[in-house]
Amino acid sequence: MKLRFARYLPVLTWGRQYDRSALTNDLVAAVIVTIMLIPQSLAYALLAGLPPEAGIYASIAPILLYAVFGTSRALAVGPVAVVSLLTASAVGQVAEQGTAGYAVAALTLAGLSGGFLLLLGVFRLGFLANFLSHPVIAGFITASGILIATSQLKHILGIEAGGHTLIEMVGALLSHLGQINPITVVIGVTATAFLFWVRKGLKPLLRRMGAGPLLADIVTKAGPVAAVVVTTLAVWVLDLEGRGVSIVGEVPQALPPLTLPGFAPDLIRQLAIPAILISIIGFVESISVAQTLAAKKRQRIDPNQELIGLGAANLGAAFTGGYPVTGGFARSVVNFDAGAETPAAGAFTAIGLAIAALALTPLVYYLPNATLAATIVVAVLSLVDFSILKRTWSYSRADFTAVAATIFLTLTLGVEIGVASGVILSIALHLYKTSKPHVAEVGLVPGTNHFRNINRHEVETDAHVLTLRVDESLYFVNARFLEDLIQDRVVDGGALRHVILMCSAVNEIDYSALESLEAINHRLTDLGVGLHLSEVKGPVMDRLKTTHFLDQLNGRVFLSQHDAWKALAQPLADPAKAAE
């Protein structure tokens, strides 16, 4: 019973071992991450089309819930750029931005996403995320980074512009160039340049000046806060709001409220598919970060429990004024580098953000939206990685096609179609690759018991024996391919008496493939050619024993390929033995 509770409540495991050293490290990490998250949370809420406080609300209860249910000790949960963009795209189709319906739709999206993730975790279906291949994910994130950065140019230029695709956004920006606010441009461009410099050059400069690594790291992470403070003071002192500079305005000075998502059937129906897509993308991003960081400390991540943790976090966001959340790469790396020992660091971060929501929100009244936009642009441009095109082109043209298509569709048709096409392309790519499995004719390496491809090695062969090594599981997609391949080889091989299927790489044979094997056996029997199997794995053999295939097989099943070779490879010298 204790083990069962500990599996579903990881806090019971790490909580029993919590000590003063872990507390100190977690507090330090929480301070650094909180400093980073305050402007970032406001910015991502802006990206999602929600009031700025929604970003802070989405960073409090979700973090606390993940600390209880999640297995990663460094993952920092909250709003992230890609999920914020997906939220804006999905919610924007069912409600107008700035209305109460828009906020309710965002809550509903978080609730649906949380429920879906929770179901996947309870039924241990985390493997479904594997249907999104890494190249497709990389292509989608690259395209999303471009879309996000482009969408923020309107705030940096001080103009009104909309759109969900790159073409729409660029067209809207060009049509409103005459409305540019010069003061907003100065603020936006200066803040962007400053943040780029902070990210690349501030820390090395501080180290050269003698600052310690921890101090240099804290000051660097506080760079966005400095941009927020300076630009806010400038707007306030110079009364730039009256000169057309768009500002955040009033932010409620309160803890996250208790909220309810919408339960209208039409709303749920419209948001169900986007919620599933957001869940999959968020989980893939989160689990990738969590496993990478856990590997550095030889810790273990349970993907199915991560689904439960992220599901609980999203449900928490739905009932506390937030929107869909997941584990963010940048904040998680910062959390890890700052020395976070346990998920308690996230809980302390939530406390820090709660204090900020209570005490600091009046200070951001004059914060220009251009500064928040600059924060987003600098953060998301690090996601853009066109080198994936070059790498996939040189390694696999099929993967390159999937990446290029995902980028193109996301940029031209929008993020939802981009995500959906990524899922479809990932599955299609897998089916394509396995529909024509690598099947090698093998022969005996002289002086050994090993068999290798006759086109790559000097091996012994026999004109009467054809050995084919199937390097893929056999299922409905490739079953007919194997039928046709053997048919062609048997027709061409006039002296052929035996066909051996070397099954060392076959992990499964589904019913369609079983029927193909039966058809192959029947055809070879009519031709007077024996069909034999070698090196069949135990689970595969167990399944075959439940059928009549082995009883009808006109040949034998050999434990090893070498046994098959010894029994069949010299039919002229011992025809009686070969006929066994």
C-alpha positions as CSV (number, residue, x, y, z in Angstrom):
1,M,0.0,0.0,0.0
2,K,2.8,2.4,0.9
3,L,4.6,1.6,-2.4
4,R,1.4,2.3,-4.3
5,F,0.8,5.6,-2.6
6,A,4.5,6.6,-3.2
7,R,4.2,5.7,-6.9
8,Y,1.2,8.1,-7.3
9,L,2.5,10.7,-4.8
10,P,6.3,11.0,-5.4
11,V,6.4,13.7,-2.7
12,L,6.2,10.9,-0.2
13,T,9.5,9.6,-1.5
14,W,11.6,12.7,-1.7
15,G,9.9,14.3,1.2
16,R,11.1,11.7,3.7
17,Q,14.7,12.4,2.7
18,Y,14.4,16.2,2.8
19,D,17.2,17.9,4.8
20,R,18.6,21.4,5.5
21,S,21.1,21.2,2.6
22,A,18.2,20.5,0.1
23,L,16.2,23.3,1.7
24,T,19.0,25.8,1.2
25,N,19.6,24.7,-2.4
26,D,15.9,24.8,-3.2
27,L,15.4,28.3,-1.7
28,V,18.3,29.7,-3.8
29,A,17.0,28.1,-7.0
30,A,13.5,29.4,-6.2
31,V,14.7,33.0,-5.8
32,I,16.5,32.9,-9.2
33,V,13.6,31.2,-11.0
34,T,11.0,33.6,-9.4
35,I,13.0,36.6,-10.6
36,M,13.0,35.1,-14.1
37,L,9.3,34.1,-14.1
38,I,7.7,37.4,-13.1
39,P,8.2,39.2,-16.4
40,Q,8.1,35.9,-18.3
41,S,4.7,35.0,-16.9
42,L,3.3,38.4,-17.8
43,A,4.7,38.1,-21.3
44,Y,3.4,34.7,-22.1
45,A,-0.1,35.7,-20.9
46,L,0.1,38.5,-23.4
47,L,1.1,36.0,-26.1
48,A,-1.9,33.8,-25.2
49,G,-4.2,36.8,-25.6
50,L,-5.1,36.9,-21.9
51,P,-4.7,39.5,-19.1
52,P,-1.2,39.6,-17.7
53,E,-2.3,38.3,-14.3
54,A,-3.3,35.0,-16.0
55,G,0.4,34.2,-16.5
56,I,1.1,34.6,-12.8
57,Y,-2.0,32.6,-11.8
58,A,-0.9,29.8,-14.2
59,S,2.4,29.7,-12.4
60,I,1.2,29.2,-8.8
61,A,-1.3,26.4,-8.3
62,P,0.1,24.3,-11.2
63,I,3.6,24.4,-9.7
64,L,2.4,23.3,-6.3
65,L,0.4,20.4,-7.8
66,Y,3.3,19.3,-9.9
67,A,5.5,19.3,-6.8
68,V,3.2,16.7,-5.3
69,F,2.5,14.5,-8.3
70,G,5.5,15.0,-10.6
71,T,8.7,12.8,-10.6
72,S,11.2,15.3,-12.0
73,R,13.2,17.1,-9.3
74,A,14.1,20.0,-11.6
75,L,11.2,20.5,-14.0
76,A,9.7,24.0,-13.7
77,V,6.0,24.0,-14.7
78,G,4.1,27.0,-16.0
79,P,3.2,28.9,-19.2
80,V,5.5,28.3,-22.1
81,A,5.8,30.1,-25.5
82,V,4.6,27.3,-27.8
83,V,1.6,26.3,-25.6
84,S,0.7,30.0,-25.2
85,L,0.6,30.4,-28.9
86,L,-1.5,27.2,-29.3
87,T,-3.9,28.6,-26.7
88,A,-4.3,31.9,-28.5
89,S,-4.9,30.0,-31.8
90,A,-7.5,27.6,-30.3
91,V,-9.3,30.0,-28.0
92,G,-9.3,32.8,-30.7
93,Q,-11.5,30.6,-32.9
94,V,-14.3,30.3,-30.3
95,A,-14.3,33.7,-28.5
96,E,-13.2,37.3,-29.1
97,Q,-10.0,38.3,-27.3
98,G,-10.6,40.5,-24.2
99,T,-14.1,39.1,-23.5
100,A,-15.2,37.0,-20.6
101,G,-15.9,34.2,-23.0
102,Y,-12.2,34.2,-24.1
103,A,-11.1,33.7,-20.5
104,V,-13.6,31.0,-19.9
105,A,-12.5,29.2,-23.0
106,A,-8.9,29.3,-21.9
107,L,-9.9,27.8,-18.5
108,T,-11.8,25.1,-20.4
109,L,-8.9,24.4,-22.6
110,A,-6.7,23.9,-19.5
111,G,-9.3,21.7,-17.9
112,L,-9.7,19.5,-21.0
113,S,-5.9,19.2,-21.4
114,G,-5.5,18.3,-17.7
115,G,-8.3,15.7,-17.9
116,F,-6.8,14.1,-21.1
117,L,-3.3,14.0,-19.6
118,L,-4.6,12.5,-16.3
119,L,-6.4,9.8,-18.2
120,L,-3.3,8.9,-20.2
121,G,-1.3,8.7,-17.0
122,V,-3.9,6.6,-15.1
123,F,-4.1,4.1,-18.0
124,R,-0.3,4.3,-18.5
125,L,-0.6,5.4,-22.1
126,G,2.5,7.7,-22.2
127,F,3.8,5.7,-25.2
128,L,1.3,7.6,-27.4
129,A,3.6,10.6,-27.3
130,N,6.1,8.5,-29.3
131,F,3.9,9.0,-32.4
132,L,5.5,12.5,-32.7
133,S,9.0,12.0,-34.1
134,H,11.8,14.2,-32.9
135,P,12.5,15.7,-36.4
136,V,8.8,16.7,-36.7
137,I,8.8,18.2,-33.2
138,A,11.9,20.2,-34.0
139,G,10.3,21.4,-37.2
140,F,7.1,22.4,-35.4
141,I,9.0,24.3,-32.6
142,T,11.1,26.1,-35.2
143,A,8.1,27.3,-37.1
144,S,6.3,28.2,-33.9
145,G,9.3,30.3,-32.8
146,I,9.1,32.2,-36.0
147,L,5.3,32.7,-35.7
148,I,5.6,33.8,-32.1
149,A,8.4,36.3,-32.8
150,T,6.5,37.7,-35.8
151,S,3.3,38.0,-33.7
152,Q,5.1,40.3,-31.2
153,L,6.4,42.8,-33.8
154,K,3.1,44.6,-33.6
155,H,3.7,45.4,-29.9
156,I,7.3,46.5,-30.6
157,L,6.1,48.7,-33.5
158,G,3.1,50.0,-31.6
159,I,0.6,49.1,-34.3
160,E,-2.6,46.9,-34.5
161,A,-2.1,43.8,-36.5
162,G,-3.4,40.2,-36.3
163,G,-3.3,36.9,-38.1
164,H,-2.6,33.3,-37.3
165,T,-0.2,32.4,-40.2
166,L,3.1,34.0,-41.2
167,I,1.5,35.3,-44.4
168,E,-1.4,36.9,-42.5
169,M,0.9,38.5,-39.9
170,V,3.4,39.9,-42.4
171,G,0.5,41.3,-44.5
172,A,-1.1,42.9,-41.5
173,L,2.2,44.4,-40.4
174,L,2.9,45.9,-43.8
175,S,-0.6,47.3,-44.1
176,H,-0.2,49.2,-40.8
177,L,3.3,50.5,-41.1
178,G,2.0,54.0,-41.4
179,Q,0.7,53.8,-37.8
180,I,4.1,53.0,-36.2
181,N,4.6,54.8,-32.9
182,P,8.3,56.0,-32.9
183,I,8.5,56.0,-29.1
184,T,7.2,52.5,-28.8
185,V,9.8,51.4,-31.4
186,V,12.6,52.9,-29.4
187,I,11.4,51.1,-26.3
188,G,10.9,47.8,-28.0
189,V,14.1,47.8,-30.0
190,T,16.2,49.0,-27.1
191,A,14.7,46.4,-24.8
192,T,15.2,43.6,-27.3
193,A,18.9,44.6,-27.9
194,F,19.5,44.8,-24.2
195,L,18.0,41.4,-23.5
196,F,20.0,39.8,-26.3
197,W,23.2,41.3,-24.8
198,V,22.2,40.2,-21.3
199,R,21.7,36.6,-22.5
200,K,25.0,36.5,-24.4
201,G,27.4,39.0,-22.8
202,L,26.5,40.0,-19.3
203,K,27.6,36.9,-17.4
204,P,31.0,36.7,-19.0
205,L,31.5,40.4,-18.3
206,L,30.5,40.0,-14.6
207,R,32.9,37.0,-14.3
208,R,35.8,39.1,-15.8
209,M,35.0,41.8,-13.2
210,G,35.5,39.3,-10.4
211,A,31.9,38.3,-9.6
212,G,31.3,34.8,-8.4
213,P,29.4,32.3,-10.5
214,L,26.2,32.4,-8.4
215,L,26.1,36.2,-8.3
216,A,26.8,36.5,-12.0
217,D,24.0,33.9,-12.7
218,I,21.4,35.8,-10.5
219,V,22.2,39.1,-12.1
220,T,22.0,37.7,-15.6
221,K,18.6,36.0,-14.9
222,A,17.5,39.4,-13.5
223,G,18.2,41.1,-16.8
224,P,14.5,41.0,-17.9
225,V,13.5,42.5,-14.6
226,A,16.0,45.3,-15.1
227,A,14.4,46.0,-18.6
228,V,10.9,45.9,-17.0
229,V,12.0,48.4,-14.2
230,V,13.8,50.9,-16.5
231,T,11.1,51.0,-19.2
232,T,8.3,51.2,-16.7
233,L,9.9,54.1,-14.9
234,A,10.5,55.8,-18.3
235,V,6.9,55.5,-19.2
236,W,5.7,56.8,-15.8
237,V,8.2,59.7,-15.5
238,L,7.9,60.9,-19.1
239,D,4.1,60.3,-19.3
240,L,4.6,58.2,-22.5
241,E,1.2,56.6,-22.1
242,G,-0.2,59.9,-23.2
243,R,2.0,59.7,-26.3
244,G,0.6,56.5,-27.6
245,V,2.7,53.9,-25.8
246,S,0.6,50.8,-25.0
247,I,1.0,49.7,-21.3
248,V,-0.1,46.7,-19.3
249,G,-2.5,48.8,-17.1
250,E,-4.1,47.7,-13.9
251,V,-3.3,44.2,-12.7
252,P,-5.4,42.8,-9.8
253,Q,-3.6,42.8,-6.5
254,A,-4.7,39.3,-5.3
255,L,-4.0,35.7,-5.1
256,P,-5.3,33.4,-7.9
257,P,-9.1,33.3,-7.7
258,L,-11.2,30.2,-7.7
259,T,-12.6,29.8,-11.2
260,L,-14.7,27.3,-13.2
261,P,-14.1,26.2,-16.8
262,G,-17.0,26.1,-19.1
263,F,-19.1,23.0,-19.4
264,A,-21.2,23.9,-22.5
265,P,-21.2,20.9,-24.9
266,D,-20.5,23.1,-27.9
267,L,-17.5,24.7,-26.3
268,I,-16.1,21.4,-25.2
269,R,-16.6,20.0,-28.7
270,Q,-14.7,22.9,-30.3
271,L,-11.8,22.8,-27.9
272,A,-11.4,19.0,-27.5
273,I,-9.0,18.5,-30.5
274,P,-6.9,21.5,-29.7
275,A,-6.7,20.3,-26.1
276,I,-5.4,16.9,-27.2
277,L,-2.8,18.5,-29.5
278,I,-1.7,20.9,-26.7
279,S,-1.4,18.0,-24.3
280,I,0.7,15.9,-26.6
281,I,3.0,18.8,-27.5
282,G,3.3,19.9,-23.9
283,F,4.0,16.4,-22.7
284,V,6.7,15.7,-25.3
285,E,8.4,19.0,-24.5
286,S,8.2,18.4,-20.8
287,I,9.3,14.8,-20.7
288,S,12.3,15.6,-23.0
289,V,13.5,18.3,-20.6
290,A,12.8,16.2,-17.5
291,Q,14.7,13.1,-18.8
292,T,17.6,15.2,-19.9
293,L,18.0,16.9,-16.6
294,A,17.4,13.7,-14.6
295,A,20.1,11.8,-16.5
296,K,22.7,14.3,-15.3
297,K,22.0,13.3,-11.7
298,R,21.2,9.6,-12.5
299,Q,17.6,10.1,-11.4
300,R,14.6,8.3,-12.8
301,I,11.6,9.8,-14.6
302,D,8.3,7.9,-14.8
303,P,6.6,9.1,-18.0
304,N,3.2,7.9,-16.9
305,Q,3.4,9.6,-13.5
306,E,4.6,12.7,-15.4
307,L,1.3,12.6,-17.3
308,I,-0.5,12.6,-13.9
309,G,1.6,15.4,-12.6
310,L,1.1,17.6,-15.7
311,G,-2.6,16.7,-15.7
312,A,-3.0,17.8,-12.1
313,A,-1.1,21.0,-12.9
314,N,-3.4,21.8,-15.8
315,L,-6.5,21.1,-13.8
316,G,-5.1,23.4,-11.1
317,A,-4.7,26.1,-13.8
318,A,-8.3,25.6,-14.9
319,F,-9.7,26.2,-11.4
320,T,-7.4,29.2,-10.5
321,G,-7.7,31.6,-13.4
322,G,-4.8,30.2,-15.6
323,Y,-4.5,28.5,-18.9
324,P,-2.7,25.4,-20.2
325,V,0.8,24.8,-18.8
326,T,3.7,22.4,-19.2
327,G,7.3,22.0,-18.2
328,G,9.4,24.8,-19.8
329,F,12.9,24.2,-21.1
330,A,14.5,27.6,-20.2
331,R,13.1,27.8,-16.6
332,S,13.8,24.1,-15.9
333,V,17.5,24.5,-17.0
334,V,17.7,27.6,-14.8
335,N,16.2,25.7,-11.9
336,F,18.6,22.9,-12.4
337,D,21.7,25.1,-12.8
338,A,20.7,27.1,-9.7
339,G,21.0,23.9,-7.7
340,A,17.3,22.7,-7.2
341,E,17.4,19.4,-5.3
342,T,13.7,18.6,-5.1
343,P,10.3,19.7,-6.5
344,A,10.1,21.8,-3.3
345,A,12.0,24.4,-5.3
346,G,9.0,24.8,-7.5
347,A,6.7,25.1,-4.4
348,F,9.0,27.9,-3.1
349,T,8.8,29.5,-6.5
350,A,5.0,29.4,-6.3
351,I,5.2,31.1,-2.9
352,G,7.4,33.8,-4.4
353,L,5.0,34.4,-7.3
354,A,2.1,34.6,-4.8
355,I,3.9,37.3,-2.9
356,A,4.5,39.1,-6.2
357,A,0.8,38.8,-7.1
358,L,-0.1,40.3,-3.7
359,A,2.5,43.1,-3.4
360,L,4.1,43.9,-6.7
361,T,1.4,44.0,-9.3
362,P,0.7,47.8,-8.9
363,L,4.3,48.4,-9.9
364,V,3.7,47.0,-13.4
365,Y,0.8,49.4,-14.3
366,Y,3.1,51.5,-16.6
367,L,5.0,48.5,-18.0
368,P,5.0,48.9,-21.8
369,N,3.7,45.9,-23.8
370,A,6.7,46.5,-26.1
371,T,9.0,45.3,-23.2
372,L,7.0,42.2,-22.7
373,A,7.1,41.6,-26.5
374,A,10.9,42.0,-26.4
375,T,11.1,39.4,-23.6
376,I,9.1,36.9,-25.7
377,V,11.1,37.5,-28.9
378,V,14.4,37.0,-27.2
379,A,13.1,33.8,-25.5
380,V,11.6,32.2,-28.5
381,L,14.3,32.9,-31.1
382,S,16.5,30.4,-29.3
383,L,13.9,27.8,-30.3
384,V,14.4,28.4,-34.0
385,D,16.8,25.8,-35.4
386,F,17.1,25.6,-39.1
387,S,20.1,23.3,-38.8
388,I,17.7,20.4,-38.4
389,L,16.9,20.8,-42.1
390,K,20.6,20.3,-43.0
391,R,21.1,17.4,-40.6
392,T,18.0,15.5,-41.8
393,W,18.8,16.1,-45.4
394,S,22.2,14.5,-45.0
395,Y,20.9,11.6,-42.9
396,S,17.4,10.8,-44.1
397,R,15.5,12.4,-47.0
398,A,12.2,11.0,-45.5
399,D,12.9,12.8,-42.2
400,F,13.9,16.0,-44.1
401,T,10.6,15.9,-46.0
402,A,8.7,15.5,-42.7
403,V,10.5,18.4,-41.1
404,A,10.2,20.7,-44.1
405,A,6.5,19.9,-44.5
406,T,5.8,20.6,-40.8
407,I,7.6,23.9,-40.9
408,F,5.9,24.9,-44.1
409,L,2.4,23.9,-43.0
410,T,2.8,25.5,-39.6
411,L,3.9,28.8,-41.1
412,T,1.4,28.9,-43.9
413,L,-1.7,27.3,-42.4
414,G,-1.3,27.9,-38.6
415,V,-0.1,26.1,-35.5
416,E,-3.1,23.7,-35.1
417,I,-2.8,22.4,-38.6
418,G,1.0,22.3,-38.1
419,V,0.6,20.1,-35.0
420,A,-2.0,17.9,-36.6
421,S,0.2,17.5,-39.7
422,G,3.2,16.7,-37.5
423,V,1.3,13.8,-35.8
424,I,0.1,12.5,-39.2
425,L,3.5,12.9,-40.7
426,S,5.2,11.1,-37.8
427,I,2.8,8.1,-38.2
428,A,3.1,8.2,-41.9
429,L,6.9,8.3,-41.7
430,H,6.9,5.3,-39.4
431,L,4.5,3.4,-41.7
432,Y,6.6,4.3,-44.8
433,K,9.8,3.2,-43.2
434,T,8.4,-0.1,-42.0
435,S,6.3,-0.9,-45.1
436,K,9.5,-1.9,-46.9
437,P,11.7,-3.4,-44.2
438,H,15.3,-4.2,-44.8
439,V,15.5,-7.8,-45.8
440,A,19.1,-9.1,-46.3
441,E,20.2,-12.4,-47.9
442,V,22.8,-13.7,-45.5
443,G,25.6,-16.3,-45.7
444,L,28.0,-18.0,-43.3
445,V,31.1,-16.0,-42.4
446,P,33.9,-18.6,-42.9
447,G,35.3,-20.1,-39.7
448,T,32.5,-18.7,-37.5
449,N,28.9,-19.4,-36.6
450,H,27.8,-15.9,-37.7
451,F,25.8,-14.9,-40.7
452,R,26.1,-11.6,-42.6
453,N,24.7,-9.8,-45.6
454,I,26.1,-11.3,-48.8
455,N,26.4,-7.8,-50.4
456,R,28.7,-6.6,-47.5
457,H,30.8,-9.5,-46.5
458,E,32.7,-12.5,-48.0
459,V,30.4,-15.3,-46.9
460,E,29.6,-18.9,-47.9
461,T,26.3,-19.5,-49.7
462,D,24.5,-22.5,-51.2
463,A,22.5,-22.4,-54.4
464,H,19.8,-24.6,-52.9
465,V,19.3,-22.6,-49.7
466,L,18.1,-19.0,-49.5
467,T,18.4,-17.4,-46.1
468,L,16.6,-14.0,-45.6
469,R,17.1,-12.0,-42.4
470,V,14.1,-9.8,-41.8
471,D,15.1,-6.7,-39.9
472,E,11.7,-5.5,-38.8
473,S,8.6,-6.8,-37.0
474,L,6.1,-8.2,-39.4
475,Y,2.6,-6.6,-39.4
476,F,-0.1,-5.6,-41.8
477,V,1.9,-2.8,-43.4
478,N,4.8,-4.9,-44.6
479,A,3.3,-8.4,-44.7
480,R,2.6,-8.3,-48.5
481,F,6.0,-6.9,-49.2
482,L,7.6,-10.0,-47.7
483,E,5.2,-12.2,-49.8
484,D,6.2,-10.5,-53.0
485,L,9.9,-10.5,-52.2
486,I,10.0,-14.3,-51.6
487,Q,7.8,-14.9,-54.6
488,D,10.3,-13.0,-56.8
489,R,13.3,-14.8,-55.4
490,V,11.8,-18.3,-55.7
491,V,10.9,-17.7,-59.3
492,D,14.4,-16.6,-60.1
493,G,16.1,-19.4,-58.2
494,G,15.7,-22.6,-60.3
495,A,17.8,-24.8,-58.0
496,L,16.3,-23.5,-54.8
497,R,15.0,-26.1,-52.3
498,H,14.8,-24.3,-49.0
499,V,13.9,-20.8,-47.8
500,I,15.0,-19.9,-44.3
501,L,13.5,-16.8,-42.6
502,M,16.0,-15.6,-40.0
503,C,13.8,-13.9,-37.4
504,S,16.4,-12.6,-34.9
505,A,15.1,-9.0,-35.5
506,V,11.4,-9.9,-35.5
507,N,9.8,-8.8,-32.3
508,E,6.2,-9.4,-33.3
509,I,4.1,-11.0,-36.0
510,D,0.5,-9.7,-36.2
511,Y,-2.4,-11.6,-37.7
512,S,-2.1,-10.1,-41.1
513,A,1.6,-11.1,-41.2
514,L,0.6,-14.6,-40.0
515,E,-1.8,-15.0,-42.9
516,S,1.0,-13.9,-45.2
517,L,3.3,-16.5,-43.8
518,E,0.6,-19.1,-44.3
519,A,0.3,-18.0,-47.9
520,I,4.1,-18.1,-48.4
521,N,4.1,-21.6,-46.9
522,H,1.3,-22.8,-49.2
523,R,3.0,-21.4,-52.3
524,L,6.4,-22.9,-51.5
525,T,4.8,-26.2,-50.7
526,D,3.3,-26.2,-54.2
527,L,6.7,-25.5,-55.7
528,G,8.4,-28.2,-53.6
529,V,10.4,-25.7,-51.6
530,G,10.7,-25.9,-47.8
531,L,10.0,-22.9,-45.6
532,H,12.0,-22.8,-42.4
533,L,12.3,-20.4,-39.5
534,S,15.4,-19.7,-37.3
535,E,16.1,-17.7,-34.2
536,V,12.5,-17.0,-33.4
537,K,12.1,-15.0,-30.2
538,G,10.3,-16.6,-27.3
539,P,7.3,-14.2,-27.2
540,V,6.8,-14.6,-31.0
541,M,7.0,-18.4,-30.7
542,D,4.5,-18.3,-27.9
543,R,2.0,-16.5,-30.2
544,L,2.7,-18.9,-33.1
545,K,2.1,-21.9,-30.9
546,T,-1.5,-20.8,-30.4
547,T,-2.2,-21.1,-34.1
548,H,-2.1,-23.9,-36.7
549,F,0.8,-22.4,-38.6
550,L,3.5,-24.5,-37.0
551,D,1.5,-27.7,-37.7
552,Q,1.1,-26.7,-41.4
553,L,4.7,-25.5,-41.8
554,N,6.4,-27.7,-44.5
555,G,9.8,-27.1,-43.0
556,R,11.3,-26.8,-39.5
557,V,11.9,-24.2,-36.8
558,F,15.6,-24.0,-35.8
559,L,17.0,-22.6,-32.6
560,S,19.9,-20.9,-34.4
561,Q,20.7,-20.0,-38.0
562,H,23.8,-22.1,-37.7
563,D,21.7,-25.2,-36.9
564,A,19.6,-24.5,-40.0
565,W,22.7,-24.1,-42.1
566,K,24.2,-27.4,-41.0
567,A,20.9,-29.2,-41.6
568,L,20.1,-27.8,-45.0
569,A,23.2,-26.3,-46.7
570,Q,24.5,-29.4,-48.4
571,P,21.5,-31.0,-50.0
572,L,23.5,-32.7,-52.8
573,A,25.8,-34.5,-50.3
574,D,22.9,-35.6,-48.1
575,P,19.6,-35.3,-49.9
576,A,17.7,-37.4,-47.3
577,K,18.8,-35.0,-44.5
578,A,17.9,-32.0,-46.6
579,A,14.4,-33.4,-47.1
580,E,13.7,-33.6,-43.3
